[in-house]
Amino acid sequence: MAGNDGIDDIVTGMKDLTGPSTYKSPPIADADTDEPALEVAEDEYYDAKVRVENARRRLAEAVYSRPPGRPGLSTANRGRAMTEARKIRDSFDKFDDSPRLFKYEGALAGAVHICQPMNWKLDNASPTDMIDERGYTTMLEWLPNGTLGEFLQRRARSGVGELPNRMLIRLFKCLLRMCVAMAYPPTSEQKQIETIPENKSFRDYQSRLMHRGMNPWNMMFGDIVRDGDHSLTPILKLIDFEFSAYSATSTEVANLGAADNIFHIGKIMRCIITGDLSIRRPSEGAALKPFDKTLRIMTQGWVEDCPNLDHSLRLITCWCAAERPQDRPTLVELRDYFNARLGGKSGADYYKDSPRERVESDENIKRLVQMFILDADTDPVQDS
């Protein structure tokens, strides 16, 4: 039954402390040499992405604009297709996109909260095969239920207020496991739930991989899985590793890469809780006391106007989104706090005989999932 466990963990806002965000993306480095790596400006990269998408659209128009009843491409359309396909290759010459994408997603093969890749070489690739500049086609697993961002947009349009805490807890657990996967990549490609090693020597050896693009549109829902954790809410998976890199080492934080990933899941969790999709937020003061640790921090994860939000969810969101990396929880602290304060609240029995029993029921969560995720509108592909 719902009780006051965790209420000793203080979380209060400090309205006298507000200001613009001071967050800076951590410096990146080569994973093997730890030398500073060449970094491409994000706006320059996005400009290239726009050029590629426009070229792909024009390529599709060239391919599918042939007269009815005439197979194949006309000479004119074949020329257009060749031109647009070259633009697709040329736009990303300096960014090395697909090999880099596969480098990181391939390294996380087997992690069930990471979208899984397939890759092969096309021996006789044509422009209409949508190849990238290296001649490779990268295929990812099919995730049928849209992005987290689309889910939040549908929820906002519907006027539905606060989501059930049990639903929020399950979604946060998916976010946490994404971070664990990047810090402790699977040792085999066999599907596995991401876990932190119990052996301290293995636990201390972490990958410094950071996603550098975590937002609600880079997370997609898979299927309902009858495994307990994803029996009510579909599994949520991280996609799109095109900006990914290894962080440089730091004298202040053991793993800047993990700290950066944790910061972003804190901001995303605030979006899920509030329904506000503004990823960039001003920084606000908060006083936290998780377990016996007393913190006064600046955070982008402060949540207002959600009176039914679980106290420990409010705290963990603030903590993860702390501006300074040294103020954020480590993965071990995050796991331990989640298990102690939130793990036991994901079952229906926790809210039995409480005022929130109906809202937190399996039936209500299934209704919301069906309405906003499983039955959501999709844009069908138009066949010419």
N, C-alpha and C positions, 0 to 999 in steps of 0.2 A: 504494500500500500504506500501511496505517496506520503512522504514524511519530511522531516527537516534535515536529513543527512546532507552534509556539505554546507549547511547554512553558516557554519563557523568560518568558512572560506569567504572572507569579506570581499565584496566588489562594489565600489561606489564611484560615481563620477566626481570629478573635481572641475567644476565649471569655470573656476578662475584660471585654469590652465587650458588654453586653446590656442591654435595657431596653424599656419600652413605646415604641410607635411615636410619633414626633413629626410625622408627615406631616399636612399641612393642605391641603385643596383650594385651588388658586390662586383669587384674586379674579377675578370675571368682569367684562367690560365690553362695551359696545356696539361692534360691529366698525367702525362708521363714525366715531363721535364719540370713542371711547375713554373715554367717561364711564362711571362705575360703573353697572352694571345691577341692576335689582331681582332678587333671588334668592329663590326659594321653598325653604323648608326641605324636605329630602328626606323626612323622616318624614311631613310633611303631604301631600306629593305621593303617597307610597305609600298613605296612607290613602284618598286619592281613587281610586287605582288599584283598591284592594280593593272600594270601593263600586261602581265601574264594572263590575268582573268579576262581582260578585254580581247587579247589575242585568241584565247581559247573559245570565247563566245563567237568571234568572227570565223574561226575555224569550223565550229559546229554549223554555223549558218552556211558556209561554203559547201560543207559535206552534204547537208540535208536540203539544200535549195534546188536540187536537180528537178527537172520536170517530171510529173507523174508518169509512171510506166517506163521510164528510161533508167536502166540499171547503171550503177557506177557513177563516176564523176565526169562532167564535161571537161574539155581541155581548159576552158577558162576557169572553171571552179577548181580543177586540180592545181592550176597555177596559184590561185588564191590560197588554197589549203597549204601548199608548200611555203608560201610567203609567211602565213600566220604561224605555221609550225616552227619556222626558223626564228620568228620573234619570241616564241615561247622558250626556245633554247637559249637565244642570245640574252634575254632579259636576266637570266640567273647565272650567267657565266662566272661572275665574280663572287656569287654567294654559295655556290656548291650545295644547293638546297637538298635534293633528294638523297644523295649519299649521306649527308649529315643527318637528315631525318632518320634514315635507316640505321645510321651508326648508333643513335641513342635508343630508338624504339627497339632495334634488334638486340641491343645489350640488355633490354628489360624483358626479353621474350620469356614467357611463363608467368609473369606477374599479372594476376587476373584483373587488377584495377588499372592496367595500362592497355590501351588499344594495341592488339597484336598484329605485327606486320607479316606479309609474305612478299618475296622479292625474286625476280628472275630476269635474265638477260634476253632481250629480243634480238634474234640473229638477223632478221630481215625487217627491221622496223620501218614503217612508213609514217608519213606525217599524221595520218589519221589515227595512229595508235596512241596519240597523246603522250609521246615519250618526252622525257626531260633532256637536258643538255648532255647527259652521259650515256644516253641510249638505254636507260633502265626504266622499267615501269614498277612502281611500288604499290602493292595492294595491301589494304588494311582490312581487318575483320569487319564484318557487317554489324553495325550497331543500329537497331531499328527504331529507336524511340526518341530521337532528337537530342538536342543539347540542353544542358542545364539552363542556359540563358533563355531558350524558347519556353521552357517550363515556367520560369519566373515571369516572363512576359504574359503568358496565358493566365497565370494566377493573378497578376496585377489587373488585367482586363476584366477578370471575372468579379473582382471586388471581394474575393475571399481574404479574410484577415490573417491572423496568426495561424501558422501550421502547427499540427500536433508535435509535442516535444519528442515523442517516440519516432516520428518521421525525421525530425531534425537530427536526432542522435544517430540514426542509421546513415543519413547522408554524411554527417561529420566523420563517421567511422570509415567511409569510403575515401574521403579526403585525406584522412590520416594515413591510410594504407598506401595511397599514391606516394606520399612523402617517404614512407618506409621503403617502398620499392626503389625509389631513386637513391636512397642512402645505402640500401643493402640489396643490390641486384640479385635476381635468382641465380642459383648455381647450376640450374638445368632449365631446359625449355619446356619441361613438363609443367602443366598448369598448377599453380600453388598460391595459397593465401600468403600475403606479404607479412613477415614477422621479423622482429628484432632478435638477433641471436642471444641466447641466454649466457653463452660462454663470453666472459669479459674480453678476452683477447680478440675474439671475432667481432664482438660488439663495438670495440673501440676502433676497428678498421672500417671506416665508412667511405663510400664514394662521395665526392663533393659535387655531384651532378645537380644542377639546378635547371628547372624547366624554363624560366624566364618569359613565360607567356601564359601563366595560369590565369584564366578568367572563365566566367560561366559559359562562354561559347567554345572553349577548348576542353569541355567535359561533356561526354555523351552517355545517355542511358542505354544499357543493354537490355537483356530480358530479365523477367522474374526468374530467380533460381531457387529451387527448394533446398537451400542449405542453411536456413535459419536467418542469416544476416540479410539476405536478399529475397526473402519469401514474401515480404510486404511491399518493399520499394525495390525497383530494378537496380541492378548493379550499376554504379557510376564509374566511368573510365576516363582516364586522361588521354588526350590526343595532341597531335601537332607539336612536335619537338624541334621545329625549324630554328628557333632561337636558342636552343639548349646549349649549355656550355658547363665546364667545370669551374668552380670558383677558385680563386687564389687562396692561399693559406692565410691565417690571421692569428695574431697574438692574443686577441681578445675573445674569440669564439672558436671552439674546437672545429666546427664545420660550418663555414659561411654558406655553403650551398644548401644544406639542410635547413639552416636558419631562414634563408630566403624563401624556400618552398613553404615553410611553416607560416611565415608572414603572409604569403598569398592565400593560403587556405583560411587564415583568420579573416581576411578581407572578404573572401568568397562566402564564408559562413555568415558574415554580417549581411551580405546581399540576400542569402537564402532566408534568414530570419526576418528581415525587415521588408523584403520585396523591392528594395531600392537597388537598382542596378548600377549605381554610381561607384565604380571601382576606386577611383581616386577620391580620397576624402581628406578634409582637414584633420589635423591631429588634435585629440582631446585627452585631457588628463584623467587618470583612473587610479584608484588605490585598490590593490589586490592582495589577498592573502591565501594563495593556494597551499594547502597543507600548512607547514610552519614557516613558509617563506613570505616575508612582507615586501611588497613592491609598490612604488609610486612611479607610474610610467606614463609616457605619452603613447597613445594608441590610435589606430584607425579602425578599431573594432568595437568602439563603444556603441551600445544599443539602447535607444530610447523608445518609450511608448510601446513596449511589448510586456504588459503586466503579467501575462501567463507564461512567459519564457522561463524555463528551468534555470534556477540560480547558477548551477555549475556550468550550463551551456553559455550563459552570459559571461562568466568568468573566463572560460577557456577560449572564447572568441576574442575577448579583450587581450588576453595574454598572448595568443598567437600573433595578433596584429600589432604588437608593440613596435614602435618606431626603431628603437635600438636593438640590434641583433642580440646583444648580451642580456636584454630584458625578456627575450622570448624563451619559452621552454625548449629544452632539448627534446629529441625524439623519445628518449627514455622517460623523461619527466611527463611528457605529453601522454604517452601510453599508460603510465602508472596513474596519472590523474584521471584519465578517461575510464580506466578499469575500476578505480575506486569510487568515483563519483557519478559516472554515467552508464557504465556497462550494465548494471543491474536494473536500469530504468527503461530499457528498450522493450521489455516484455509487457503484455497487457495486464498481468497480475499486479504490477507496481501501482497502477491507478485504480484498481478495483475498490469500490465503495468510496471513491473520492469525488468531489464536484466535477472533475474533468474526465470521469470514466467514459462517458459517451464520446467526447471529442477525441480521446486517446485510444479508442477502441480499434480493433483490427478492421471492422466494417467501415469506419469512417476513413481510415487511412487508405484502404483499398478503393473507396469511392473517389478520393482525391487523386490517387495514382491513375485510376482508370480515366478520369475526366481530363487531367492535365498532361498525362504522359502517354498512356497506352492508346487512348482514343483520340489523340491530338491530330489536328489537321496537318496534312503534308502537302507539299506542292508536287503533283504528279509530273513525271517527265512526259512531254508531248512528243508523240511519235509522228514523224512527217510521212 
